[in-house]
Amino acid sequence: MSGTDNYHFHSPLSVTPQSYIGLIFFYLCSYNLLLFLLHKSHSFSELNLTSLSMKQKKAKTGSVSLKIGDGTARFKRATVCSSTVNILMIFSVVATNLFALYAFTSLPKHYQNHIFHNTHKNISLLSEQVSAILSEIDSSQKQLAKMEKELLGYETIDISRPNIANELKLFLQHHQLPLGKDSRTGITEMVASVGHSCEKSADLLSQYMNYKVSGPCPDDWNLGQKLILRGCEPLPRRRCLAKPIPKVGLSPFPISLWKPISEKILTWSGLGCKNFECLNKKKLSRECVGCFDLANGYENQKFVKAKSKNDFLIDDVLALASGGIRIGFDIGGGSGTFAATMAERNVTVITNTLNIDAPFSEFIASRGLFPLYLSLDHRFPFYDNVFDLVHASSGLDVGSKSEKLEFLMFDIDRILRAGGLLWLDNFYCIDEEKKRTLTRLIERFGYKKLKWIVGGKIDTAFSGKSEIYLSAVLQKPARV
């Protein structure tokens, strides 16, 4: 059935009772108008006669005076014509009203039913449309809430769940400022900063926040690192006291850079190896094979003696810098050997690392260097354009995801000053496509290629096969 079957259309020439009523109503209205004009015309004629009489009297006496007999108003008797017109007008008005009342109250029943049916149908249709709109709004609100939960996980952590630690509930609450609104920042409350992915690891996070307030912290650094590796970063602060480890036997700087470190001042809990002998036999990464052996291994020769054409020497790289190198940032710096070698040249380097299978952070600090305990998924906590040099190796390739590498490269570009150097040191390219992807990404930034070498070398750490590595020194342009 088509949409027009529910409605009845009448041609303008169709004859219905309403057509006759409307026609009579039109004639009566026209008749009323003619009678009204006739009555006005008659009154106007009498007014003209009176005016003419007054003009004649004025012409004779030179003045006008209106005197009506003995001072009492007298009216002429209505003429037959004017009385007839008045009676006809009254009759016509009454008849017109009666026909109008009949026209609006005596529609045929099928027309009344038709109008009532269409009105009821239209109201039902409108109600259905309103319900559909409300349903769509409700669905959109739920979808937005779901997206908000994914984007702002810490805002949507359900702290009413029974397995949530009380300390976590307290930390996540909004705390009003004691003096109201801060005039400089405009904020009125302090909100705890917790990584958005913490919601996905709420049970682990609650376990991490389950401790005795003002007491010793649990020995669970590996639990905290597990949360960080899952994207739950930064971790919430805790109101407990870290386990103290006596740092005895530390050497003064710069002797500390290469002097062997005592195993007793490091934390070995949660690690597979419990001493340096075990670590030095273990292939921790492509850049860290025997990297904890400061006396007998290759660490003290790194960056000062090349083993392949991909190995650049520190002094050669420093000579390429315009304006000198004062501070640098080392991404995935292993045991801190790059920072130590630069420190001998009066360059301060911050080393980014995590304790993956080894106590890297404590070891770097024991050498008198600055470790930054941070995953590469986190935005670097530095201001823009502050570093003269950024050094990175294969650890730059976060999870072999091109999207993550792109975000990371933009963050590196942000913290590197104009004219600063980006040193890619033996970046492992798993295949030609990886090399092309990295090359295209670097070219997007417009860096000047001061050194660029792609070559193969034997992977002594893992496969023992020849692999492709990219080494480059790039200079950041001064953009307008």
Secondary structure, DSSP 8 states (H G I E B T S, - for coil): --TTTTS----TT---HHHHHHHHHHHHHHHHHHHHHHHHHHHHHHHHHHHHHHHHHHHHHSS-----TTSS-------HHHHHHHHHHHHHHHHHHHHHHHHHH---HHHHHHHHHHHHHHHHHHHHHHHHHHHHHHHHHHHHHHHHHHH-GGGG--TTSTTS-HHHHHHHS-EE-TTSS-TTT---EE-----GGGGGGHHHHHHHT-S-TTSB--S-HHHHHHHHHTT--S----SSB------TT---TTGGGTS---GGGS--TT-S--SHHHHHHSB-SSS-BSTT-TTTSSGGGTTTS-SSTT---HHHHHTT-SS---EEEEET-TTSHHHHHHHTTT-EEEEEE--SSS-HHHHHHHTT-EEEE--TTS--SS-TT-EEEEEE-GGGSGGG-HHHHHHHHHHHHHHEEEEEEEEEEEEEESSHHHHHHHHHHHHHTT-EEEEEEEEEEE-TTTT-SEEEEEEEEEE-----
